[in-house]
Amino acid sequence: MTTISSPVTIGQQNRVQTEFKSGLDDFTKDLMVRQKEWLAKELAHNPYEQVAAQNAQEVHTAFRMNGKLVGTIDENGGFTATGISDGGASQAAVAYAEKTGLKGAAYADYLSQKLSQVFKERYGASVEVVTYETGDRPTVGEMHSEMFGGVLPQFEAMSSDRMAYIRHFAQSYAQVFGEDPFAGLGTPYDDQ
């Protein structure tokens, strides 16, 4: 057995000075605060309330093909259709509105005009366009009930994996900031 008693150097060695800091930096803490805000919105979100609010909006324009309701534009310019194609006209209208700052009733008017033109060109006399006056408009819920058969959407509960992530995040957040990130939400994220 041979023993080497002199130091062996392989290549140049530079010493690196480092300083260890415990805890999280400000950037990481900011990310946690933003994640808390996102998750709090997710926990507080009630999809049934959202559907009710959407259904209460008024319809600006309705499109019928051979008497059957196939599309609507709501008072804010939201377009819903089934069984009819606009060939990308609604996406082009969104792009134009974003570029020009067109919003609200002006956007709904613009979209109604563009889609009416496209549908008349594509489908001819088989398309009927009805634009409703303010105060005499059906609701989105009424029209979509006719268009889709009145079936209300069913929403699945949050998955157990998602809840496990939220619980883990809540524990980590509480360790760093000393508070429950979701206090006051009334959401049972901790008993799942």
NUMIGU-201812 format. One record per atom (N, C-alpha, C, O): x, y, z; residue in three letters. Coordinates in pm, whole numbers, plus 50000, padded with zeros to 5 digits. Example, Ala and Ser with C-alpha at 12.3 -4.5 7.8 and 13.67 -1.06 7.14 Angstrom:
513194943150780Ala 512304955050780Ala 513204967050780Ala 514244966850846Ala 512854977550708Ser 513674989450714Ser 512905000350787Ser 513415011450804Ser 
//
This chain:
500834988350000Met 500005000050000Met 500885012350000Met 501825013250079Met 500585021949912Thr 501385033949900Thr 500575045749953Thr 499375046749925Thr 501195054450029Thr 500535066250083Thr 501195078450024Thr 502425079450021Thr 500395087949978Ile 500915100449925Ile 500785110650036Ile 499695113050088Ile 501885116550072Ser 501855125850183Ser 501895140350138Ser 501715149350221Ser 502125143050011Ser 502135156849966Ser 500795160249902Ser 500165151549840Ser 500345172949915Pro 499055176649856Pro 499105176149704Pro 500125179449644Pro 498015172049644Val 497905171349499Val 496915182049456Val 495815182849511Val 497295190349358Thr 496415200749308Thr 496075197749163Thr 496965195849080Thr 494815197249135Ile 494375194948998Ile 493725207948951Ile 492625211148994Ile 494375215148864Gly 493845227748812Gly 493865238748917Gly 494175236549034Gly 493525250648872Gln 493505262248960Gln 492255261649048Gln 491165258449000Gln 492405264549173Gln 491285264349266Gln 491055278349320Gln 491955284649375Gln 489845283149302Asn 489475296349355Asn 488565294449474Asn 487635286449471Asn 488825301749576Arg 487965301149694Arg 486765310549671Arg 486915321549617Arg 485625306149711Val 484405313849694Val 483905318049831Val 483745309749920Val 483675330849846Gln 483125335949971Gln 481605336249957Gln 481085342249863Gln 480905330050047Thr 479455330350044Thr 478925334350180Thr 479575332550283Thr 477735339550177Glu 477085343150302Glu 475725336150302Glu 474945337850209Glu 475455328550404Phe 474195321350413Phe 473165330250482Phe 473415335750589Phe 472025331450418Lys 470925339050476Lys 469775329450503Lys 469385321750415Lys 469255329950620Ser 468095321350649Ser 466825329050615Ser 466825341350612Ser 465755321750589Gly 464485328250557Gly 464335330450408Gly 465165326250328Gly 463255337050373Leu 462925339350233Leu 463225353650194Leu 463105362850274Leu 463635355450070Asp 463895368950021Asp 462575375949987Asp 461515369649985Asp 462645388849961Asp 461445396649934Asp 460705391949809Asp 459475392049805Asp 461445387749707Phe 460825382949583Phe 459955370649612Phe 458815369749565Phe 460505361249688Thr 459765349049719Thr 458535352149803Thr 457475346349782Thr 458675361249897Lys 457525365249980Lys 456445371749893Lys 455255369349912Lys 456865380049798Asp 455905386449707Asp 455165375749624Asp 453965376849603Asp 455885365649578Leu 455245354749503Leu 454215347549590Leu 453145343849543Leu 454545345549716Met 453605338849806Met 452345347249827Met 451245341949832Met 452525360349840Val 451365369149858Val 450475368749734Val 449255368249745Val 451095368949616Arg 450295368249492Arg 449595354749478Arg 448455354149433Arg 450285344149516Gln 449665330749511Gln 448505330049609Gln 447475323949579Gln 448655336149726Lys 447565336549824Lys 446345343549765Lys 445225338649778Lys 446555354949700Glu 445455362349640Glu 444755354049533Glu 443525353949525Glu 445525347049451Trp 444955338649345Trp 444135327249405Trp 443005324749363Trp 444705320449504Leu 444015309149565Leu 442775313749643Leu 441765306649645Leu 442855325449707Ala 441685330649779Ala 440535333149682Ala 439375330249713Ala 440845338549564Lys 439805340549462Lys 439225327149418Lys 438015325749399Lys 440095317249401Glu 439635304049360Glu 438725297749466Glu 437695291849433Glu 439105299249593Leu 438285293649701Leu 436955300849716Leu 435935294649747Leu 436955313949695Ala 435735321949713Ala 434795321449593Ala 433625325049603Ala 435315316849480His 434525316849355His 433325307349367His 433465295849408His 432165312549330Asn 430955304449326Asn 430455304349182Asn 429885314349136Asn 430655293449110Pro 430275293248968Pro 428775295048945Pro 428365300048841Pro 427945290949043Tyr 426495292549027Tyr 426105307349032Tyr 425195311548960Tyr 426785315149117Glu 426535329649120Glu 426965336048989Glu 426295345148939Glu 428075331448934Gln 428565336748806Gln 427555333948695Gln 427265342748614Gln 427035321848690Val 426045318348587Val 424795326948603Val 424235331748505Val 424355328948729Ala 423165337148754Ala 423385351448705Ala 422505357448644Ala 424565356948732Ala 424875370648687Ala 424915371348535Ala 424405380848475Ala 425515361348472Gln 425565361148326Gln 424155359748268Gln 423815366548170Gln 423365351248327Asn 422005349048275Asn 421115361348291Asn 420155362948216Asn 421435370048386Ala 420635382248408Ala 420955393248308Ala 420195402848295Ala 422075392048237Gln 422425402248138Gln 421375402348026Gln 420725392247999Gln 421245413747965Glu 420275414947855Glu 420915411447722Glu 422115413247702Glu 420085406347631Val 420535403047496Val 420395415347408Val 419325421547403Val 421445418847339His 421465429947244His 420925425547109His 420075432247050His 421415414047060Thr 421065409046928Thr 420895393946932Thr 421635386847000Thr 419905389046859Ala 419705374546845Ala 419755370946698Ala 419315378646612Ala 420295359146669Phe 420375354146532Phe 419575341046524Phe 419765331946603Phe 418695340546427Arg 417895328546403Arg 418165323746261Arg 418255331646168Arg 418285310646248Met 418445304746116Met 417265295346095Met 417075285646169Met 416475298445992Asn 415255290845964Asn 414365290046087Asn 413745279746114Asn 414305301046162Gly 413445301946280Gly 414055297046409Gly 413515299746516Gly 415155289746402Lys 415795284246522Lys 416855293946574Lys 417675298946497Lys 416825296646706Leu 417815305346769Leu 419185298646763Leu 419365287546813Leu 420165305546700Val 421505299746684Val 422605308546742Val 423755304246749Val 422265320846784Gly 423305329346840Gly 422755341646909Gly 421665346446877Gly 423535346647005Thr 423175359047075Thr 424415367447099Thr 425535362447108Thr 424175380547108Ile 425205389947154Ile 424595396747275Ile 423505402447267Ile 425305396147389Asp 424745402647508Asp 425075417447510Asp 425785422547423Asp 424555424347610Glu 424695438847619Glu 426145443547630Glu 426445455147602Glu 427055434447670Asn 428475437947680Asn 429295433047561Asn 430505434747557Asn 428595426847464Gly 429295422147346Gly 429725407647353Gly 430455403047265Gly 429275400247454Gly 429595386047462Gly 428795378547356Gly 427575380047349Gly 429465370647275Phe 428835363447164Phe 428795348547195Phe 429815342647229Phe 427625342547183Thr 427435328147201Thr 426675322947080Thr 425705329147036Thr 427125311547028Ala 426445306046911Ala 426535290946911Ala 427415284946973Ala 425605284846840Thr 425615270546817Thr 424975267846682Thr 423925273446650Thr 425625259446602Gly 425045255946473Gly 425185266446365Gly 424495265946264Gly 426075276046386Ile 426305286446287Ile 427765290846300Ile 428305291346411Ile 428395293846189Ser 429805297746191Ser 429955312146143Ser 429375316246042Ser 430755319746217Asp 430995333646178Asp 432305335146100Asp 432675346246061Asp 433005324146078Gly 434245324646000Gly 435335333046062Gly 436205338045990Gly 435315334846192Gly 436345342646260Gly 436005357346276Gly 436825365146326Gly 434815361346234Ala 434425375546240Ala 434375380646384Ala 434735392146410Ala 433935372246478Ser 433865376946618Ser 435255379346675Ser 435465388846750Ser 436225370646640Gln 437605372746686Gln 438195385346625Gln 438915392846692Gln 437905387846498Ala 438385400046432Ala 437775412346499Ala 438455422546514Ala 436505411546539Ala 435845422746606Ala 436475425346742Ala 436655436946781Ala 436825414646815Val 437495416146945Val 438835423146925Val 439185432346999Val 439595418746825Ala 440895424946798Ala 440735439746763Ala 441515448046810Ala 439755442846681Tyr 439505456846645Tyr 439115465046768Tyr 439605476246786Tyr 438245459546850Ala 437795466746971Ala 438955469347066Ala 439055480247122Ala 439825459547084Glu 440985461347171Glu 441925471947115Glu 442485479947190Glu 442095471946984Lys 443005481646920Lys 442455495846928Lys 443215505346945Lys 441145497246915Thr 440545510646910Thr 439935515347041Thr 439525526847053Thr 439865506347141Gly 439285510147269Gly 437765509847272Gly 437155515747361Gly 437165503147177Leu 435715502047169Leu 435205493147282Leu 435695481947299Leu 434215498047361Lys 433715490447476Lys 432215492047492Lys 431595500747431Lys 431655483247577Gly 430255484447617Gly 429285484047501Gly 429415475847410Gly 428295493147506Ala 427235493447406Ala 427785496147266Ala 427285490547167Ala 428815504447256Ala 429405507347125Ala 430015494547065Ala 429905492146945Ala 430645486547150Tyr 431215473947102Tyr 430105464247063Tyr 430195457646959Tyr 429055463247144Ala 427935454347112Ala 427305458346979Ala 426955449746898Ala 427145471446955Asp 426605476346828Asp 427505472346711Asp 427045467446608Asp 428825474446730Tyr 429795471246625Tyr 429775456246594Tyr 429735452246477Tyr 429815447946699Leu 429815433446678Leu 428525428946611Leu 428555420446522Leu 427405434446653Ser 426115431046593Ser 426135434146444Ser 425685426046363Ser 426635445846408Gln 426705449846267Gln 427595440346188Gln 427215435846080Gln 428775437346240Lys 429725428846168Lys 429195414646151Lys 429255408946042Lys 428665408846260Leu 428165395146250Leu 426925394246163Leu 426755384546089Leu 426055404246171Ser 424865404446085Ser 425275404045938Ser 424705396645857Ser 426275412045904Gln 426765412545767Gln 427335398945725Gln 427035393945616Gln 428165393145811Val 428785380145779Val 427735369245763Val 427775361445668Val 426785368745856Phe 425755358245850Phe 424865359945727Phe 424485350045665Phe 424535372345691Lys 423715374645571Lys 424465370145446Lys 423885364245355Lys 425795372945442Glu 426595368645327Glu 426705353445320Glu 426625347745211Glu 426895346945434Arg 427095332445438Arg 425795324545422Arg 425755314445352Arg 424745329245487Tyr 423525321145496Tyr 422315327445427Tyr 421255321245421Tyr 422475339445375Gly 421415345845299Gly 420135348145377Gly 420165351945494Gly 419015345845312Ala 417695348845369Ala 417305339245480Ala 416325341545550Ala 418055328345497Ser 417705318945605Ser 418065324445743Ser 417665318745844Ser 418815335645748Val 419195341745876Val 418335353945903Val 418165362745818Val 417785354246024Glu 417025365846071Glu 417805372046186Glu 418225365046278Glu 417995385146180Val 418715392446285Val 417715401146358Val 417005409146297Val 417675399646491Val 416785407846574Val 417645415646672Val 418325409746756Val 417625428846660Thr 418335437446755Thr 417305443846847Thr 416375450346801Thr 417485441846977Tyr 416495446347075Tyr 416845460347127Tyr 418015463847141Tyr 415825467947156Glu 415995481347214Glu 416195480147365Glu 415655471047429Glu 416975489147420Thr 417175489347565Thr 415835490447635Thr 414975498347594Thr 415655482647740Gly 414395482647813Gly 413395472547763Gly 412405469647830Gly 413645466947644Asp 412725457147587Asp 413525445047539Asp 413285439547432Asp 414485441047623Arg 415375430147583Arg 415135417647668Arg 414905418647788Arg 415195406047604Pro 415165393747681Pro 416515391847752Pro 417505398447718Pro 416545383047851Thr 417825380647921Thr 418595369547850Thr 418045361647773Thr 419875369247879Val 420745358647826Val 420215345047872Val 420195335547794Val 419785344147998Gly 419275331548050Gly 418065326547972Gly 417975314747940Gly 417145335747940Glu 415965331847863Glu 416345326947724Glu 415855316647677Glu 417225334347660Met 417605330847523Met 418455318047520Met 418275309647432Met 419365316647614His 420205304647615His 419405292347654His 419725281247612His 418355294347734Ser 417455283247766Ser 416785278147639Ser 416655266147618Ser 416375287447554Glu 415795283547425Glu 416845277047336Glu 416575266947270Glu 418035282847333Met 419065278147241Met 419655264647282Met 419945256347197Met 419815262547414Phe 420495250547461Phe 419585240847537Phe 420055230647587Phe 418305243947546Gly 417385234647609Gly 417175236547758Gly 416605227747822Gly 417615247347815Gly 417335250247955Gly 418125242248055Gly 417775242248173Gly 419175235548015Val 419985227648107Val 420985236748178Val 421765243648114Val 420945236548310Leu 421915244248387Leu 423205236248399Leu 423155224048415Leu 424345242948391Pro 425605235648402Pro 425805230048543Pro 425345235748641Pro 426485218748549Gln 426845212748677Gln 428345214548694Gln 429125212448601Gln 428745218348814Phe 430165220848840Phe 430685210548939Phe 430035207349038Phe 431865205648911Glu 432485195849001Glu 433145203049118Glu 433625214349105Glu 433155196249231Ala 433855201649347Ala 435355201449319Ala 435835194249232Ala 436085209549394Met 437525210149378Met 438115196349410Met 437665189649504Met 439095192049334Ser 439685178849353Ser 440435178049486Ser 440855188149542Ser 440575165949535Ser 441295164049662Ser 442765167849647Ser 443375172749742Ser 443335165749529Asp 444735169849506Asp 444875185049514Asp 445835190149572Asp 443905192149456Arg 443955206849461Arg 443815211649605Arg 444525220649648Arg 442885205549679Met 442705209449820Met 443955206249901Met 444305213949991Met 444615195049871Ala 445855191649942Ala 446915202349915Ala 447635206450007Ala 447015206849790Tyr 447965217549758Tyr 447625230249836Tyr 448515236749890Tyr 446355233849841Ile 445945246049911Ile 446245244950060Ile 446705254550121Ile 446005233250119Arg 446335231250260Arg 447835232850283Arg 448265239550377Arg 448635226750195His 450095227850207His 450535242550194His 451365247350272His 449985249350096Phe 450315263550079Phe 449945271550204Phe 450715279950249Phe 448745268950259Ala 448285276250378Ala 449245274050495Ala 449535283350570Ala 449735261750510Gln 450695258950617Gln 452005266450595Gln 452545272450687Gln 452505266150473Ser 453755273250442Ser 453605288250462Ser 454485294750517Ser 452485293550417Tyr 452225307850430Tyr 452155311750578Tyr 452725321850619Tyr 451455303650656Ala 451325306550799Ala 452685306250870Ala 452905313950963Ala 453575297550828Gln 454905296950887Gln 455705309450855Gln 456455314350940Gln 455555314550736Val 456325326450695Val 455725339250749Val 456445347850800Val 454405340750741Phe 453755353450774Phe 453015353250908Phe 452595363650957Phe 452855341450967Gly 452205340651096Gly 450705342851095Gly 450125346951195Gly 450065340150981Glu 448605341950972Glu 448025332050873Glu 448705327350781Glu 446755328850893Asp 446045320150801Asp 445735328250674Asp 445045338450682Asp 446235323950558Pro 446025331950436Pro 444575332650392Pro 444195341550316Pro 443755323350438Phe 442375322750391Phe 441365325150503Phe 440205321150492Phe 441815331550610Ala 440915334450722Ala 439765343250673Ala 439975352550595Ala 438575340350720Gly 437425348450686Gly 436715344550558Gly 435675350250526Gly 437265335050483Leu 436615330950358Leu 435425321750385Leu 434525320650302Leu 435425315350500Gly 434355305950527Gly 434435293750438Gly 433425287150412Gly 435625290850391Thr 435835279550302Thr 436515268350379Thr 437565270550439Thr 435935256550378Pro 436485245750458Pro 437665238850390Pro 437645226650371Pro 438695246450352Tyr 439835240250285Tyr 440595231350380Tyr 441345222650336Tyr 440425233250510Asp 441225225650606Asp 440525213050656Asp 441145205450731Asp 439265210450621Asp 438645198250668Asp 438335188550555Asp 437385180750564Asp 439095188950451Gln 438865179550341Gln 439885168550348Gln 439885159550265Gln 
//
